[in-house]
Every structure is written in structure tokens, then in C-alpha cells.
Amino acid sequence: MHARTLEQRPRVRSVAPILAILAVLTVLGGCTGAKKVDERDIKRVSTGELQRLVAQASAQDGALILLDARSEADFRAAHLPGARNLRPAQVDPELGRDPAISRHDHIVAYGEHPNSPVAKALTKRLLSARYKGVRLYDGGVRAWRNAGLPVFASED
């Protein structure tokens, strides 16, 4: 019986460091991966402020990325200047951030109209993936057009 206890001891010792590492990774895991996001976490941007950001972005690379959450067909028909089409399902908070998006100071998502569910969903997913500078242009394409601002179509 004494020999058996000695045989088990090395295994217990070798498991202890592994358990300690797993405990540390579990605690640190809260700092990465998906973040819980709700409606109160969404910051909004007005049409006037977005106009200023678009003007600033034309002079400063990396200042702004506009993310159109609508369908590809709607995006091709009309989108805000320099926008990129990105659906909520294309953002996986567990996979981390896309450097092509995260390099921007301001990340603005939008949809077709005020309170667009798909634009809110994209905004929440971006926040959940821990992107910085994320806001929602709540007015969407409709408010942009109503303000007499240009929209663009794309053929590709």
C-alpha cells in the first residue's frame, strides 16, 4: 500500500500545475472573447456628427469605417460614402477582431432606417467582440438621403 501512495504522488504533483494554469486561463478568459452587450451599451451618432467623421476620414486614413448591415443587394443599390457591407453573422466575437476593422478610430454601423434591427445587431456583435469606437448611426440610409447627402451604388 505504501508503494501505491508513492506512485500516485507524482501524478498529483504533475496535475497541480496544470490545474493552476487552467484556473489562471479561466480568470483571464474574461478579458478576451465575447463580452455581454445590451441596448444601454450602444452609443449613437447623429447625421451631423457622421458628416464630420466622413469628411475627416477623407483626409485621415484609419479615422472611420462605415459598416452597412443591410443585405448585399440593398448595399449595392445605395450605401453611404466609403461604406463596407458587413452582416451581423459575419462578426464572430469568439474569433477575435478583424484588423481591417479594428485599425479605425471610429466604427459606425448603420441600416436602412431609424431603429434598424439589423444595424443594432451588428453594433452589438461588434461591441461583444470588443471593438473600440463602435457607434450606431440610427438614422440609416433613409436619414442620410433625407438630409440631402450623397449615396453611392456599386456594381461589384
PLY file of the C-alpha trace (Angstrom):
ply
format ascii 1.0
element vertex 156
property float x
property float y
property float z
element edge 155
property int vertex1
property int vertex2
end_header
0.00 0.00 0.00
2.86 2.34 0.72
4.27 1.85 -2.81
0.92 2.71 -4.28
0.83 6.04 -2.43
4.27 6.93 -3.77
3.17 6.10 -7.33
0.14 8.36 -7.04
2.07 11.26 -5.58
3.97 12.23 -8.78
0.73 12.22 -10.74
-0.93 14.52 -8.21
2.05 16.86 -8.35
2.06 16.90 -12.14
-1.66 17.64 -12.26
-1.45 20.53 -9.77
0.48 22.90 -12.10
-1.91 22.10 -14.93
-4.91 22.88 -12.73
-3.26 26.13 -11.64
-2.67 27.14 -15.26
-6.27 26.29 -16.17
-7.52 28.40 -13.25
-5.44 31.39 -14.41
-6.63 30.97 -18.00
-10.23 30.83 -16.81
-9.81 34.10 -14.92
-8.01 35.74 -17.83
-10.61 34.37 -20.23
-12.96 37.08 -19.02
-10.64 39.63 -20.67
-10.94 38.11 -24.14
-13.68 36.54 -26.21
-17.28 37.68 -26.25
-18.47 40.47 -23.99
-22.09 40.65 -22.85
-23.74 43.65 -24.51
-27.20 45.14 -24.18
-29.10 48.13 -25.53
-27.60 50.52 -22.96
-24.09 49.86 -24.30
-24.93 51.26 -27.75
-23.68 54.79 -28.42
-25.33 56.66 -31.26
-24.00 59.15 -33.77
-26.11 61.92 -35.34
-26.24 62.78 -39.04
-24.25 65.97 -38.45
-21.56 64.20 -36.47
-21.34 61.43 -39.06
-20.92 64.04 -41.81
-17.94 65.44 -39.88
-16.46 61.97 -39.43
-16.85 61.20 -43.16
-15.11 64.48 -44.05
-12.34 63.76 -41.55
-11.91 60.22 -42.91
-11.28 61.52 -46.42
-8.30 63.44 -45.05
-7.08 60.89 -42.48
-6.70 57.20 -43.25
-7.96 54.98 -40.45
-10.25 57.58 -38.94
-13.56 55.92 -39.85
-15.07 52.77 -41.23
-18.77 52.70 -42.10
-20.38 49.27 -41.90
-23.64 48.74 -43.77
-25.54 45.92 -42.05
-28.16 45.54 -44.79
-28.33 42.82 -47.43
-25.74 42.80 -50.20
-28.42 43.77 -52.75
-29.51 46.79 -50.69
-25.88 47.77 -50.16
-25.16 47.62 -53.89
-28.22 49.73 -54.67
-27.25 52.56 -52.30
-24.76 53.00 -49.47
-23.01 55.78 -47.59
-19.67 57.04 -48.94
-16.86 54.55 -48.44
-19.05 52.02 -46.62
-18.33 48.32 -46.46
-21.10 45.72 -46.38
-20.95 43.54 -43.25
-23.76 41.37 -41.94
-24.04 40.62 -38.18
-23.44 36.90 -38.75
-20.05 37.73 -40.26
-18.82 39.01 -36.88
-17.93 36.18 -34.51
-16.98 37.56 -31.08
-15.24 34.28 -30.24
-12.81 34.58 -33.16
-11.47 37.99 -32.20
-11.25 41.25 -34.11
-10.59 41.79 -37.80
-7.54 44.09 -38.16
-9.12 45.71 -41.24
-11.89 46.98 -38.95
-10.12 47.44 -35.62
-7.46 49.76 -37.10
-10.08 52.52 -37.37
-10.69 55.09 -34.64
-14.42 55.21 -35.34
-16.55 52.22 -36.36
-20.08 53.18 -37.34
-22.77 50.65 -38.23
-26.00 51.58 -39.97
-29.07 50.09 -41.63
-31.93 51.33 -43.78
-33.91 53.40 -41.26
-34.07 54.55 -37.65
-34.09 51.66 -35.17
-32.97 49.17 -37.82
-32.82 45.78 -36.06
-30.00 44.52 -38.29
-27.88 47.63 -37.62
-28.42 47.25 -33.87
-27.50 43.56 -34.11
-24.27 44.40 -35.96
-23.42 47.09 -33.41
-23.97 44.68 -30.53
-21.84 41.98 -32.15
-19.01 44.45 -32.74
-19.18 45.57 -29.12
-19.32 41.96 -27.97
-16.15 41.28 -29.98
-14.56 44.18 -28.04
-14.01 46.58 -30.93
-13.29 50.13 -29.74
-15.02 53.29 -31.03
-18.20 51.47 -32.12
-21.35 53.53 -32.62
-24.68 53.20 -34.37
-25.91 55.65 -36.97
-29.52 55.21 -36.02
-30.94 57.20 -38.92
-29.53 54.88 -41.55
-29.60 55.39 -45.29
-33.05 56.97 -45.07
-31.95 59.83 -42.78
-28.74 60.33 -44.80
-30.77 60.74 -48.01
-33.36 62.96 -46.29
-30.52 65.28 -45.27
-29.66 65.63 -48.98
-26.39 63.75 -48.61
-24.99 61.53 -51.37
-25.34 57.76 -51.51
-23.38 55.52 -53.83
-24.17 52.38 -55.80
-21.73 49.61 -56.56
-21.76 47.10 -59.37
-19.37 44.53 -57.90
0 1
1 2
2 3
3 4
4 5
5 6
6 7
7 8
8 9
9 10
10 11
11 12
12 13
13 14
14 15
15 16
16 17
17 18
18 19
19 20
20 21
21 22
22 23
23 24
24 25
25 26
26 27
27 28
28 29
29 30
30 31
31 32
32 33
33 34
34 35
35 36
36 37
37 38
38 39
39 40
40 41
41 42
42 43
43 44
44 45
45 46
46 47
47 48
48 49
49 50
50 51
51 52
52 53
53 54
54 55
55 56
56 57
57 58
58 59
59 60
60 61
61 62
62 63
63 64
64 65
65 66
66 67
67 68
68 69
69 70
70 71
71 72
72 73
73 74
74 75
75 76
76 77
77 78
78 79
79 80
80 81
81 82
82 83
83 84
84 85
85 86
86 87
87 88
88 89
89 90
90 91
91 92
92 93
93 94
94 95
95 96
96 97
97 98
98 99
99 100
100 101
101 102
102 103
103 104
104 105
105 106
106 107
107 108
108 109
109 110
110 111
111 112
112 113
113 114
114 115
115 116
116 117
117 118
118 119
119 120
120 121
121 122
122 123
123 124
124 125
125 126
126 127
127 128
128 129
129 130
130 131
131 132
132 133
133 134
134 135
135 136
136 137
137 138
138 139
139 140
140 141
141 142
142 143
143 144
144 145
145 146
146 147
147 148
148 149
149 150
150 151
151 152
152 153
153 154
154 155
